[in-house]
């Protein structure tokens, strides 16, 4: 049967279920009475949908609240254990794999370090990465004693550009890590032991970081933002719809100096060749700095920051480390100014392991340069700060990818192949964020 708008009764039921699930997820627990005006549904529709969801185990009662002169109203909420998601961050120093329930409570995690020495392409050997994911997925499911059949999906944040083909699904073009059209989704389906019905959602890591910060972190309440992923390299995600997926930017490969330093992408003068943690440490060594021998990149950056900003009062800073950091801050500030002039966001948020290590002290200097180089009016309206979700933000954002689709389908289990979330889902969520 078709409604007058062309939508079927099934479509309407799915949309009603999506509306209730969405409100309960962000604003619950709620009473049935409160769900009516919050979703725009009639009291009868709310009662029917909630009854369905309770019968399926997706929604449960969660206490009661007093009413004005009447009986207490029963509250309902999404049942945390009614579904599970895996989030994966294929990062620059390690692969992090986490298992979450529907409330985004972490149930299990494992990390697989990537080699800190040798050629970058060897560190990101595709067979090695797939093996890490195969073992890691099995480990988190075993640790939490969750059967694979109860997974809503696996979300994966990757370095590079993600395209999709009918034959291979998600294909990754990661020039800086030596990935040339890697059919990652097909490889995972072939080698990771999960049911065929469990979908994979693979996207750029900066984009999953942006999704997490906009929904649950420092971006909440903003109508537009640019979320910067600052690690070995730099990337960004621009968000112009708070509930939309955002758009990944290869911001690190913006040219900041013609015929400048050679970037790991092969070009010259990229921002990443000056401002990424890998380039920053390389420039410190070239200037005479002495990072710890045999340490990884994160330890080296900690040593550099300690040298430049000594904790003990009266200890002079290492002039070499401080000079390199100051120069890096200027390059980053100029890069931020470009983001301000191009997108005029309400906020620029910095995440990633290097961004969080550099912290507020370094960010103050970057902000000063950004305001110096940007146009005054948009710069005055853009706040710059750190993300609040910590180093797990990419993983959390990756886990949200299957959750978005689950809600878009009205809480129905995934079929064999995932379908992109509908624009209606993004539109329905838009009013969730309050200014």
N, C-alpha and C positions, 0 to 999 in steps of 0.2 A: 504494500500500500504506500502511496506517495502523498506527502503533505502538499499543500498548495505551493509552497516555495520550491518544490522539486526534491526536497529531502524526504527520505523514507522514514517510516516510523522507527526503524532500527537506528537511523542516523540521529533522530531526536532523542531516543533513549540513551545512546552513547554520549551525546552532548550533555544531557542531564546528569549522567553519572560523572562525566568529566568535571562539570561545574561543582558538584558536591565534593568530589575527591579533592579538587584543587583548593576549595575553601577550607576543608578540614585539614589539609596538609599545611597550609600557611597560617591559618587562623584558629585551628582547633585546639582543644576540644570545644564543640559548640552544641547547643541544643537544636532540636529539629525546628523549633520556632524561629531561632536566630538564622538558621540556614536559608529560610525563605527569602527575606529581603537581601541577604548577602549574595544569593545566587540568582535572584530574579525569578525563581520558580514558585509555583503555587504550593500551598501546604500539602495538598494531596500528592503532588509530584515528588516533593521532598520525602514524604512518608514512604511512598513506594520505592524510591531509589535507595533510601537508607535501609529499608527492610531487605531489599535485594543484596545490598553490600554486606549487611550483617549476616545474612544467610550464607553468603560466599566466604565469610571470614575476613573480608577486607576492612570492615569497620567493626568496632566494638564499643560497648558502653564504658564510660569513664567518669562515674560519679554523677553528682547532680548539683544543681544550683537553685537557690531559693527564688521563687517568683513573687510578684507583687500580689499577695493575698491568696494565691492559689497553691496548688500542690507543687512541690519542687520539680524542676524540669530536668530530665535526664540528659546528660552530655554524651556525645559520641565522638570518637576519634578514629583515625586510621590505625589499624592493627600493625604494630611495627614488624612482627614476625610473619606477616602474610606474603612477603616477597623479599627478595635479596638482589643486590647488584654488586658487581665487581668493578672497581675503578683501577686503571693502570696508568702510571706515569712512566713513559720511556724517556727518562731524563738524560742529563749530560754526564752525571757521575754515577748514577744507579738507576735500576728499574724498581719502582715501588708498586706493589700489588696489595689492594685492600678490599675486604669484603664488608658490605654495609647491609643493615636492614632498611626497611622503608622509612624509618625515622632518621636515617643517615647516622646511626650509631655504628661505630667501627667494631666489628666482631672479630676480625683477624687481619693480620698484615704480615707481609714478608718483603724483604729487600734483597736485591741481587746487585752487588757492586759491579760497575764496569771498570775495565782496566784503566789505570790513570797514566800509563805510559804506552809508548808505541804509537803506530799510525792510528789516526782517528777512525779510518775506515775499518781497521781490524777491531777496534773497540766496539763498533756498531755492526759487526758481522751479523748478517740477517739470520743465519742458522742459529747463532748463539743467542740472539734476542728471542727468537721463537722458542728455543729450548728453555730459556729463563721463564717465559710466560707459561709454557706447558707445565713446568715443575711448580711455579708459583701459584697458579690457579688451583692446581690439585692440592697444594699445601694449605691454602686458606680455607678451602672447602672442608678439608679433613680436620683442620684445627677447630673450626666452628661447628663441625658435625652437621653441615648443611648439605642436603642432597642437591646435585647439579640440576635436577629437574625443577627446582624451585627458584632458579635464577631468572630474573627478568631480562638480563643481558649483561654484556661485558663492554664497558666503555674504555677506550684507550686514547690517551693523549700522546702525540708523536711530534718529533721535530720535522718541520717541512710543510709542504703543501699537499693536501689530500684531494685527490680526484676520485671519480667513481666510474667504473665500467660495468656493463651487464655481465661480462664473463667473470671478472675477478672481484667485484665489489670495490672496497676502498683500496686505492693504490697510492703509495706515498712517494713523493718526489722530495727527497731530503738532500739537497746538493751539498750542504756543509758536512754531512755525515756519510757521504758516498752512497746514498740510496737513490738509485735511478729507476723510477717506476717500479718500486717493490710492491708486489701484490699481497700486501700484508694480511688482508682479510681472508683471502683464499688460503694462505699458508697457515693461519691460525685455525681455520676450519679443518684443515687436513691433519694438523699435528696436535692440537689441544683437545683433550678427551672430554668433550662436552656434547650433550644432545644436539642434534641438528636444529631443533627448535629454538635454541638459545641464540639470540642475535648479537652481532658485534657492531659497536658504534665507534668508529675511528675518526679522530679529528685532531687538528693542530693543538698542541699543548697550551699555547697562549690563549686560544679560544676557550678551552675547558677551564683554565684559570679565571678568565673573564666571567664565564657563566657562574662559577662558584662565588666569586667576590660580589657580583651583582645580586645574587639571590640571598646570600647569607653573610656576606662580609662587609667590607668598607664601602662597597658600591650601593648598598641597599638604600633606597630612597632617592637615588640620583636618576634623572631622566636620560642622561648620556654620560659616558665615561670612556676613557682609554685605559686599559689595564696592561701594564708593562711586565713582561716576563724577563727578568734580568738574571742570567746564569752565566755559563761559559760564553754564550752569545747573548743577543738581545732580540726580543720579538714583542709584539703587541697585539691587542685585540681591541677594536673600536666597537662600542655598543651604543646604538642610537634608539633602541627599544629595550627597556629594562628586562622584559621577559623574552626577548628575542635571543637567538643564538650568538649574536655578535659576528664580526668579520675579522678574520686573522689578517694581520699586516706583516709583511716582511720588512718591518721598520729597521731592523739591524743592517739592511743592505741599501739603505738610503746613502747616497754619496755625500760625504761631508768634506772631503778634500780631493780635488782632481789630481789624479796620478799620485795618490797617497800610499799609505801602507797596504801591503797585500793582505786581502781578507781570506779567510779559510774557504769562502765560496769560490775563490779564484779571481775575483775582481779586485780593483784597487780603490782605496779611499772610503770604504764602507764605514758606517758608524760602528759596526761590530769589530772592526779592525782596531778601534781605539777604545771603545767603551765596554766590550764584553770582558768578563772576568779573565778569560784565557789571554786576551790581548793585554789587559791591564797588568797581569803578572809578568807577561813576556817583556813589556816595556820597563817594568821595575828591574828585571834581571839585566836588561840592556843598559840601564842607567847605573848599574853596580849594586843593586839590591841582592840580598842573599836569603831566599826562602829556604825552609828546612829541606834537607836532601831526602829524596825518596818519599816525600809526602804527597798527598793528593791535592787537588785544586782547592778544595774547601779549607784544608789546613793551611795551605800557602796564603790564601786570602786573609785568614785569621791572623797569621803572622805579620802580614803587611799592615793590617789595620792596627795591630798592637804597636808596631813600630811607629806608625804615623800619629797615633793617638794614644800615647802611653797612659796607663791607668794611675800610676804613682805620681803624686804631686811633686813637682820640681824636676821630673825626668824630662829632658829635652826630646822633642820628636825627632824621628829619623827624617832628615831634610829631603833625602831622595824619595822615600816612600810618600811623604806628604806632597812633594811637587808632582809626582805622577798621579796621585789621587786628585789633586787640584785640577790638573789638565783634563783628567777623565771626567770630572764633574762639569767642566765647561763643555766638553763634547756632548755629554748627556743633556745638559741644560739646553744646548742648541737643538738637540734632537727633540726635546720636550717642546721647545718653542715651535718647531715645525708642526708637531701634533696639535698644539693650541691654535695655530694659525689656520691649519687645514680643517680641523673638526670642531673647534670651539666647544670642547666638552665641559661639563660641570666639574668633573674630577679627573685627575690622572692618578692612578694607583699603581704602586710598585710592589711586585711580588717576585717569586723565584728565590732560590737559596742565596745567591749573591746579593740581590736587592735587600733581603731581610738581614743579611750580615752587615751590610754597609749602614743600614739603619738611619735613624733620624738625623744624626750629626752630619753625615755625608749628604743626606737629602736636602738639608737646609742650604748647603752650598749650591747644589744642583738647581734648587728652586730659584735662588737668586739669579743664576745665569739664565734660567728659562724666562724669567720676567724681564730681564735685560734685553734678550733677543726677540721676544715675542711682541706682537702688537699690543699696545697698552690695554685697550678695552677688553678683548677676549681674555687676556692674561689676568686682568683684575677679577674676572668672573670664574676662573678655574682654580679649584683647590687641588693641591698636590700632597699626597700622603702615602703611607705604607698600607699594603693589604693587611687584613687582620686574621686570615685563616691559616697562616703559617706555611711551612714547606709542603703540607699535604693538600694544598688548595687545588693543584692540578688533578690529583687523584679524586678528590671530592667532585670536581667539575666533570671528570670523566664518568663517574658513577651516575651523575645526573642525566647523562645522555639516554640510557635505557629507561630511566624513571620518567622523563618527559614523554617518551613514546607510550609508556604504560598508561599514564594518565590520559593522553590523547586518545587512546583506544578505549577509554571508559573503564580502565582497570581490568581489561581482558588480557589473558596470557598471550605472549608473542607467538606468531606463526613461524613457519620455517624461515621466512625472509623478512627483515624489518622494512617498514615503510617510513618515509620522512614524516616528522610531526607536521600536522596541518597548520596553515596560517591561522585557522580559527582558534587553535590552542594558544598561540602567542597572543592573539587579540583578546581572548578571554582572560588571560593572566595579566594583561597590561595594567588593569586597574588595581592589582594587588599591591603595587608599590605606592606608598604615600609620599608626597613631597617632603 
